[in-house]
Amino acid sequence: MNEISELVAKGYNKIAKDYYSHRDLNKFNSELEKFSSLLPKKALVLDVGSGAGIPTAKFLTKKGFNVQGIDLSEKMLSLARENVPDAKFAKMDINEIKFEENTFDGIISVYTLFHIPKKSHLSIFKKLFEILKPGGILLINSGISDSEGISNFFGVPMFWSNYNPQTTLELVKKAGFSIISEGVLERGGEYQYWIYAKKNQISSDLSSR
């Protein structure tokens, strides 16, 4: 892991339980419901930045999906395995995702992108595009202001990095995705920018060439 990834992992290892004790675990259920409605039955879903597995992995497994979570924090992963025993979790850096192309029916990454240097966001979107199956669905959120830096978060230093919504939207498009819907939403007293996107099916004309 690079220096930023280590800082983020170290921070969440220290604050994992405190963080979840203060978090509204139901604040984006409507977004999870919409994401679920766009997936096929028994879809294989990658949860990038899965944290302690609640709410995302738990919500999706209850819907009958097969969930693979990845996170930097060993403490978060330990909690996730306890909280969601029906899902799989692995330690992995989003900057170094190692899955085969066309693996997942859906990818979700919420409350995660803003912990990654924004200069890496395009390359990450391109990688997520590669590992999605044709027709696969992506759901991400990010912050709403163009900024980057380190601040105190639950008593530990935490790294934050964001583009503005328009730039994030353009990068997702540049990675190859078509946009289903996007917008700034207020959830739990916080504002984030949300994007639902799709990896289009290869047309029959192209695939027959």
Protein Blocks (a to p, Z undefined) as FASTA:
>chain_A
ZZklmmmmmmmmmmmmmmmmmpcfklmmmmmmmmmmmpcehiacddehklnopaklmmmm
mnopacddddfblklmmmmmmmmmmbccddddfklcccdehkbfbdcdehklmmpcfklm
mmmmmmmmmmpcehiacdddddfbdcdddddeehiacddddddfklmmmmmmmnopacfb
gcdddeehiacdddddddddddfklmmZZ
